[in-house]
Amino acid sequence: MNLKRKAGTPSVSLALAAFAMTSTPALADHHEGEAEAPAEAAAATDAEASADAETSEAVTVGGAEMLPTQTIVTNASNASNLTTLVAAIEQAELVDTLSGPGPYTVFAPTNEAFGMLPDGIVDQLMQDAVKAQLAQILSYHVLPGELDAETLTQRIEAAGGELLLTTVEGSPLRATIVNGAVALHDELGGVGYVTQPDVHQSNGIVHVINGVLLPQPETGDD
C-alpha cells in the first residue's frame, strides 16, 4: 500500500468522525498536562543518546537496541513500547512500504500515547472496515526524506518559531519548540512531543513521540 492519500479515498467513517469531533479536547488536555514532563524527558534522552554515541552506533528504544542497519519496521518490532504502533502498521498493510528504501522520517507514538485515546478507539481502528482510515492516520506521522532533530529545530527557529511540515498523508503538521522539546501540533488541536529523537534506521529516522496525531477527517465533498 502506498503511503500517499489516493484521490477518491473514502472519507473517515461516521464513528471515527464523531471521535475526531468529540475527543480532541480530551487529547489536548492530556498533552497540556504533560507539557513539562516531555521536555525534561527529551533533555535526559539527549544526554543518554550522546553517551550511547560514544560507545555504540545504536540507541535503545523500549529495551531493545535499534540497529541503524535495520529498517524502521524491523527495529520498531523489537521495541516493547511500540507494539501498538507495529500492530497498526501491520493492520494498515504498510509493512512493505516502511520496510522499503525510503527514506522516511517517522514520528512514532508509544503504547502509552495510543492509550491516551478514548476507550475503544484503538480497537475500532484495528478493524478491517476502517483500514484505509488507519493508514491515513499512520501516514500523517510520516514525512518524506530524513529529518534529524537538529535540522528540524534549526528550521523551526529559522521560520520564526513555527514550521509547517507536509506529511506523506498530504496534510500539514505544525512544529514548534515548547520547553526545549519539539512539539507537533495536529489539525484537530492535539499535540505530541518528541521524547526520544534521532533513532537512525537503514531507511530513514524515527523520533519517538508521546501523542497520537490526527489529520482533519475527509468530508467526502471533494
C-alpha positions in Angstrom: 0.0 0.0 0.0 1.2 3.5 -0.9 1.5 5.9 2.0 0.2 8.8 0.0 -3.6 9.5 0.0 -5.2 8.5 -3.2 -7.9 10.5 -4.9 -11.3 9.1 -4.1 -10.3 7.5 -0.9 -13.4 7.0 1.2 -14.0 9.6 4.0 -13.4 8.7 7.6 -16.3 6.6 8.9 -19.1 8.3 10.8 -17.9 6.7 14.1 -14.3 8.0 13.6 -15.6 11.4 12.5 -17.6 11.5 15.7 -14.5 10.5 17.6 -12.5 13.3 15.9 -15.0 15.9 16.9 -15.7 14.8 20.4 -12.3 13.5 21.6 -10.0 16.3 20.5 -10.4 18.4 23.7 -9.6 15.4 25.8 -6.5 14.7 23.8 -5.4 18.4 24.1 -5.9 18.3 27.8 -3.7 15.2 28.1 -0.9 16.9 26.2 -1.2 20.2 28.0 -1.0 18.3 31.4 2.3 16.7 30.2 3.9 19.8 28.7 6.7 19.9 31.3 7.4 16.2 31.5 8.2 15.6 27.8 10.7 18.5 27.8 12.5 17.1 30.8 12.4 13.6 29.2 13.8 14.9 25.9 16.7 16.6 27.7 17.6 13.5 29.6 17.3 11.4 26.4 19.7 13.8 24.6 22.3 13.3 27.3 21.8 9.5 27.2 22.0 9.5 23.4 25.3 11.4 23.4 26.7 8.8 25.9 25.5 6.0 23.7 27.0 7.5 20.6 30.4 7.3 22.2 30.1 3.6 22.8 27.8 2.3 20.1 26.1 3.3 16.8 22.8 2.1 18.1 20.4 3.5 20.7 17.9 1.7 22.9 14.1 2.1 22.5 11.7 0.1 24.6 14.5 -2.0 26.0 15.8 -3.1 22.5 18.8 -1.9 20.6 17.9 -0.1 17.5 20.3 -1.1 14.8 20.9 1.5 12.1 21.4 -1.3 9.6 17.8 -2.4 10.1 14.6 -1.0 8.7 12.0 1.1 10.5 9.6 -1.8 10.8 12.2 -4.3 11.9 13.6 -2.1 14.7 10.1 -1.0 15.9 9.1 -4.6 16.1 11.7 -5.2 18.7 10.7 -2.2 20.9 8.4 -3.1 23.8 6.9 0.4 23.9 6.0 0.5 20.2 3.9 -2.7 19.9 0.6 -0.9 19.3 2.2 1.1 16.5 3.6 -2.0 14.9 0.3 -3.8 15.1 -1.3 -0.7 13.4 1.3 -0.7 10.7 0.6 -4.4 10.0 -3.2 -3.9 10.1 -2.9 -1.0 7.7 -0.7 -3.0 5.3 2.1 -0.5 5.5 4.9 -3.0 6.4 6.3 -3.3 2.9 6.2 0.5 2.4 8.0 1.3 5.7 10.5 -1.5 5.0 11.3 -0.1 1.6 14.2 2.2 0.7 12.5 5.5 1.7 14.0 7.4 3.3 11.3 8.4 5.7 11.0 10.4 8.9 8.6 8.7 11.3 7.1 10.2 14.4 6.4 7.1 16.4 3.7 7.2 19.1 4.3 4.9 22.1 1.9 2.4 23.5 1.2 5.0 26.2 0.3 7.6 23.6 -2.2 5.2 22.0 -3.5 4.5 25.5 -4.4 8.2 25.9 -7.0 7.9 23.1 -10.6 7.5 24.3 -11.6 3.9 25.3 -12.3 1.6 22.4 -10.8 3.8 19.7 -7.7 1.7 19.2 -9.8 -1.5 18.9 -12.0 0.3 16.4 -9.1 1.4 14.3 -7.8 -2.1 14.1 -11.0 -3.3 12.3 -10.8 -4.2 8.6 -13.7 -1.8 7.8 -11.6 1.2 8.7 -8.2 0.0 7.3 -8.0 2.9 4.9 -8.6 5.4 7.7 -6.0 3.8 9.9 -3.5 4.1 7.0 -4.4 7.8 6.7 -3.7 8.4 10.4 -0.4 6.5 10.3 0.7 8.3 7.1 0.1 11.6 9.0 3.0 10.6 11.2 5.4 10.2 8.3 7.5 12.8 6.4 9.3 12.2 3.1 13.0 12.2 3.4 15.2 12.1 6.5 14.9 15.0 9.0 17.0 14.8 12.2 16.2 16.7 15.4 19.0 19.3 15.0 17.9 20.2 11.5 14.2 20.3 12.5 15.0 22.6 15.4 17.0 24.9 13.2 14.2 25.1 10.6 11.7 25.8 13.3 13.8 28.7 14.7 14.5 30.0 11.1 10.8 30.1 10.5 10.2 32.3 13.5 9.3 29.5 16.0 6.6 27.8 13.9 7.2 25.4 11.0 4.7 23.7 8.8 5.7 20.1 7.8 4.0 18.4 4.9 3.3 14.7 5.7 3.0 11.9 3.1 -0.7 11.8 4.0 -0.8 15.3 2.5 -2.0 17.3 5.5 0.3 19.6 7.4 1.8 19.2 10.9 2.8 22.4 12.8 6.1 22.1 14.6 7.2 24.4 17.5 9.6 24.2 20.4 7.9 24.0 23.9 10.1 23.9 27.0 13.0 22.8 24.9 11.2 19.9 23.2 9.9 19.6 19.7 6.1 19.8 19.8 4.0 18.6 16.9 0.5 20.1 16.6 -2.1 18.2 14.6 -5.1 19.6 12.6 -7.5 18.8 15.4 -5.7 20.6 18.2 -3.8 17.7 19.7 -0.1 17.8 20.5 2.7 15.2 20.6 6.1 15.9 22.0 9.3 14.3 20.8 10.6 12.3 23.8 13.4 10.4 22.0 14.9 11.9 18.9 17.2 10.6 16.2 16.8 6.9 16.2 18.6 6.1 12.9 17.3 3.4 10.6 18.6 1.9 7.3 15.7 3.6 5.5 15.3 6.8 7.5 15.0 8.1 11.0 12.5 7.7 13.9 11.5 10.3 16.6 9.5 8.7 19.4 6.6 10.9 20.5 4.1 10.8 23.4 0.9 11.6 21.4 -1.1 10.2 18.5 -1.5 12.9 15.8 -4.8 13.1 13.9 -5.4 14.7 10.5 -8.6 16.5 9.6 -11.1 13.9 8.5 -12.1 14.0 4.9 -15.7 15.2 4.3 -16.3 13.3 1.1 -17.2 16.5 -0.7 -14.0 16.5 -2.8 
